[in-house]
Amino acid sequence: MKVHTNFDLTPFNSYRIKATCRTAYFPETEADVVSFYQNNKAYVLLGSGHNVILSKLYYDTSFLIFNGNYSDVSINSDGMLVAEAGITMLRLSELALENSLSGLEIFYDIPSSLGGAVVMNAGASGEEIKDVLLKVRFLDLVDMQVKEIRKEDMNFEYRNSFFQRNTDKVVLKVWLQLLHKEKNLIKEKMETIKVQRWAKQPKEFPNAGSVFKRPNGFYVGAMIDELNLKGFTIGGAQISKKHGGFIVNIGEATGKDILDIISEVKRLVLQKFGVELEVEQRVI
Ligand SMILES: Cc1cc2nc3c(=O)[nH]c(=O)nc-3n(C[C@H](O)[C@H](O)[C@H](O)COP(=O)(O)OP(=O)(O)OC[C@H]3O[C@@H](n4cnc5c(N)ncnc54)[C@H](O)[C@@H]3O)c2cc1C
């Protein structure tokens, strides 16, 4: 396992917030992950860092960073795919395509590790990772035992999961059940979704996707539009002029700039619409 000290986290969070941690570990195997938790008492885990707000300039802790490593994968003839948590959803969706397997098309354009996707119950267009999930192997930090849990016992909700509610459990390996389908149909769905999403999202600035969860009966982007908040800026962070649901880093945004915008949006939305917004991104 590679280990670095005084490690620059800027390239490992999609907001590109500048921050440093005391030590960063890059595991390649399950044994590496288990040994990290056996030997570190204060820690933070990053899958691919696409849904986090780094709120500190310096972390006096150890970071475990998957970043596309820890990514062994196997596929059987019945369409069952078994992969380690660090593999990216891009790679996984491309592998599914190569094997004429359908079910991961939307993840072609959701930047994520497999573990992060399970924790966040990531999804789009009415589909979520839970739809194709069978079971998960995880490390329970309470007793340091490796265990398995079936989908039925995970109580998935919109952008919420057993693992988000239990942050002392680490996703190690995931079983997905995909369906055989014609390759060109799978490819067409992947490309269509990507084109539609790129037309709406502010790809020109670093961001971490939608800041808030969608509240029942409301659209965050529409409420922010109505409040004339598009372009609202604090320091280097700005509510995207293209999509009100995104905050973008237009310069040297700090975690505090982003959190200050979030507080202001929450205050104004509550005042005008009576809606309590819930932040989707994880503040670290
Ligand atoms: C341009 C853009 C578009 C996006 N569009 C979407 C979208 O359409 N739908 C959607 O759902 N999301 C979207 N997102 C958000 C993001 O892609 C998802 O939340 C993704 O699943 C995050 O995965 P990650 O590996 O990057 O997690 P990270 O950001 O690394 O981590 C998120 C949280 O999960 C925890 N975690 C990560 N891996 C594990 C693990 N193995 N075990 C336990 N805990 C773990 C971390 O500690 C952290 O608390 C978008 C983001 C961007 C930048």
Ligand as a Chemical Component Dictionary entry (heavy atoms), coordinates in Angstrom:
data_LIG
# 
_chem_comp.id                   LIG 
_chem_comp.type                 NON-POLYMER 
_chem_comp.pdbx_formal_charge   0 
_chem_comp.three_letter_code    LIG 
# 
loop_
_chem_comp_atom.comp_id 
_chem_comp_atom.atom_id 
_chem_comp_atom.alt_atom_id 
_chem_comp_atom.type_symbol 
_chem_comp_atom.charge 
_chem_comp_atom.model_Cartn_x 
_chem_comp_atom.model_Cartn_y 
_chem_comp_atom.model_Cartn_z 
_chem_comp_atom.pdbx_ordinal 
LIG C1  C1  C 0 -20.441 16.388 -12.122 1  
LIG C2  C2  C 0 -21.101 15.539 -11.079 2  
LIG C3  C3  C 0 -22.339 14.965 -11.332 3  
LIG C4  C4  C 0 -22.956 14.175 -10.365 4  
LIG N1  N1  N 0 -24.164 13.607 -10.664 5  
LIG C5  C5  C 0 -24.739 12.775 -9.766  6  
LIG C6  C6  C 0 -25.975 12.103 -10.075 7  
LIG O1  O1  O 0 -26.547 12.265 -11.143 8  
LIG N2  N2  N 0 -26.501 11.276 -9.143  9  
LIG C7  C7  C 0 -25.898 11.056 -7.943  10 
LIG O2  O2  O 0 -26.422 10.258 -7.144  11 
LIG N3  N3  N 0 -24.725 11.679 -7.611  12 
LIG C8  C8  C 0 -24.150 12.532 -8.493  13 
LIG N4  N4  N 0 -22.980 13.159 -8.180  14 
LIG C9  C9  C 0 -22.381 12.964 -6.844  15 
LIG C10 C10 C 0 -21.397 11.785 -6.779  16 
LIG O3  O3  O 0 -21.088 11.370 -8.077  17 
LIG C11 C11 C 0 -22.004 10.608 -6.014  18 
LIG O4  O4  O 0 -22.436 10.971 -4.725  19 
LIG C12 C12 C 0 -20.982 9.462  -5.884  20 
LIG O5  O5  O 0 -21.664 8.272  -5.562  21 
LIG C13 C13 C 0 -19.912 9.737  -4.843  22 
LIG O6  O6  O 0 -19.018 8.658  -4.847  23 
LIG P1  P1  P 0 -17.501 8.836  -4.420  24 
LIG O7  O7  O 0 -16.821 7.541  -4.560  25 
LIG O8  O8  O 0 -16.888 9.998  -5.154  26 
LIG O9  O9  O 0 -17.702 9.193  -2.898  27 
LIG P2  P2  P 0 -16.828 10.201 -2.019  28 
LIG O10 O10 O 0 -17.162 11.602 -2.415  29 
LIG O11 O11 O 0 -15.411 9.803  -2.041  30 
LIG O12 O12 O 0 -17.446 9.895  -0.568  31 
LIG C14 C14 C 0 -18.787 10.207 -0.265  32 
LIG C15 C15 C 0 -19.094 9.648  1.132   33 
LIG O13 O13 O 0 -19.105 8.226  1.075   34 
LIG C16 C16 C 0 -18.131 7.676  1.981   35 
LIG N5  N5  N 0 -17.557 6.494  1.315   36 
LIG C17 C17 C 0 -16.966 6.431  0.094   37 
LIG N6  N6  N 0 -16.625 5.165  -0.177  38 
LIG C18 C18 C 0 -16.979 4.410  0.889   39 
LIG C19 C19 C 0 -16.872 3.023  1.212   40 
LIG N7  N7  N 0 -16.299 2.142  0.388   41 
LIG N8  N8  N 0 -17.373 2.604  2.405   42 
LIG C20 C20 C 0 -17.949 3.471  3.280   43 
LIG N9  N9  N 0 -18.050 4.800  3.042   44 
LIG C21 C21 C 0 -17.570 5.259  1.859   45 
LIG C22 C22 C 0 -17.115 8.777  2.198   46 
LIG O14 O14 O 0 -16.421 8.619  3.428   47 
LIG C23 C23 C 0 -18.022 10.011 2.161   48 
LIG O15 O15 O 0 -18.653 10.201 3.398   49 
LIG C24 C24 C 0 -22.329 13.964 -9.119  50 
LIG C25 C25 C 0 -21.063 14.531 -8.869  51 
LIG C26 C26 C 0 -20.459 15.306 -9.837  52 
LIG C27 C27 C 0 -19.096 15.901 -9.569  53 
# 
loop_
_chem_comp_bond.comp_id 
_chem_comp_bond.atom_id_1 
_chem_comp_bond.atom_id_2 
_chem_comp_bond.value_order 
_chem_comp_bond.pdbx_ordinal 
LIG C1  C2  SING 1  
LIG C2  C3  SING 2  
LIG C2  C26 DOUB 3  
LIG C3  C4  DOUB 4  
LIG C4  N1  SING 5  
LIG C4  C24 SING 6  
LIG N1  C5  DOUB 7  
LIG C5  C6  SING 8  
LIG C5  C8  SING 9  
LIG C6  O1  DOUB 10 
LIG C6  N2  SING 11 
LIG N2  C7  SING 12 
LIG C7  O2  DOUB 13 
LIG C7  N3  SING 14 
LIG N3  C8  DOUB 15 
LIG C8  N4  SING 16 
LIG N4  C9  SING 17 
LIG N4  C24 SING 18 
LIG C9  C10 SING 19 
LIG C10 O3  SING 20 
LIG C10 C11 SING 21 
LIG C11 O4  SING 22 
LIG C11 C12 SING 23 
LIG C12 O5  SING 24 
LIG C12 C13 SING 25 
LIG C13 O6  SING 26 
LIG O6  P1  SING 27 
LIG P1  O7  DOUB 28 
LIG P1  O8  SING 29 
LIG P1  O9  SING 30 
LIG O9  P2  SING 31 
LIG P2  O10 DOUB 32 
LIG P2  O11 SING 33 
LIG P2  O12 SING 34 
LIG O12 C14 SING 35 
LIG C14 C15 SING 36 
LIG C15 O13 SING 37 
LIG C15 C23 SING 38 
LIG O13 C16 SING 39 
LIG C16 N5  SING 40 
LIG C16 C22 SING 41 
LIG N5  C17 SING 42 
LIG N5  C21 SING 43 
LIG C17 N6  DOUB 44 
LIG N6  C18 SING 45 
LIG C18 C19 SING 46 
LIG C18 C21 DOUB 47 
LIG C19 N7  SING 48 
LIG C19 N8  DOUB 49 
LIG N8  C20 SING 50 
LIG C20 N9  DOUB 51 
LIG N9  C21 SING 52 
LIG C22 O14 SING 53 
LIG C22 C23 SING 54 
LIG C23 O15 SING 55 
LIG C24 C25 DOUB 56 
LIG C25 C26 SING 57 
LIG C26 C27 SING 58 
# 
